[in-house]
Amino acid sequence: MAIIVNLDVMMAKRKISLGELSQKVDITQANLSILKTGKAKAIRFNTLNVLCKELDCQPGDILEFRKD
């Protein structure tokens, strides 16, 4: 079982770069990159909240559960 992070998909849909999103949500590019590549072990609700607000989406648009 795995949680998949679709941040890159949402960024592409909204036509926003990593650098631009980083500035708007005040999260470093390095930390966003870790999230974007699926290497993060956790995400804070506050982080998810600011990403959803900026990308105008729901948490389920960014996070997805897949059975292996």
C-alpha positions as CSV (number, residue, x, y, z in Angstrom):
1,M,0.0,0.0,0.0
2,A,1.3,3.4,-0.8
3,I,0.3,7.1,-0.6
4,I,1.1,8.8,-3.9
5,V,1.8,12.5,-4.0
6,N,0.5,14.2,-7.1
7,L,1.8,17.6,-6.5
8,D,3.6,17.7,-9.8
9,V,0.3,16.9,-11.6
10,M,-1.5,19.8,-9.8
11,M,1.4,22.2,-10.5
12,A,1.2,21.3,-14.2
13,K,-2.6,21.8,-14.3
14,R,-2.2,25.2,-12.7
15,K,0.9,26.0,-14.9
16,I,3.0,27.0,-11.9
17,S,6.7,26.3,-11.4
18,L,8.4,24.9,-8.3
19,G,10.1,28.3,-7.7
20,E,6.9,30.3,-8.1
21,L,4.9,27.9,-5.8
22,S,7.7,28.0,-3.3
23,Q,7.6,31.8,-3.1
24,K,3.8,31.9,-2.8
25,V,3.5,29.3,0.0
26,D,6.7,30.2,1.8
27,I,8.1,26.7,1.6
28,T,11.7,26.1,0.4
29,Q,12.1,24.7,-3.1
30,A,14.1,21.8,-1.6
31,N,11.2,20.8,0.7
32,L,8.6,21.1,-2.2
33,S,10.9,19.0,-4.3
34,I,11.0,16.3,-1.7
35,L,7.2,16.3,-1.7
36,K,6.9,16.5,-5.4
37,T,9.1,13.5,-6.0
38,G,7.3,11.4,-3.4
39,K,10.3,11.1,-1.1
40,A,8.6,12.7,1.9
41,K,7.6,10.5,4.8
42,A,5.0,12.9,6.1
43,I,3.2,16.1,5.4
44,R,1.8,18.6,8.0
45,F,-1.8,19.6,7.7
46,N,-0.7,23.2,7.7
47,T,1.5,22.5,4.6
48,L,-1.3,20.7,2.9
49,N,-3.6,23.5,3.7
50,V,-1.4,26.2,2.1
51,L,-0.8,24.1,-1.0
52,C,-4.5,23.4,-1.5
53,K,-5.3,27.1,-1.0
54,E,-2.7,28.2,-3.5
55,L,-3.4,25.5,-6.1
56,D,-7.2,25.9,-5.5
57,C,-7.7,22.1,-5.0
58,Q,-8.7,19.5,-2.5
59,P,-6.3,17.4,-0.4
60,G,-7.4,14.4,-2.5
61,D,-6.1,16.1,-5.6
62,I,-2.6,16.1,-4.1
63,L,-2.6,12.8,-2.1
64,E,-3.8,9.4,-3.5
65,F,-3.9,6.0,-2.0
66,R,-3.0,3.0,-4.2
67,K,-2.9,-0.6,-3.2
68,D,0.2,-2.5,-4.3
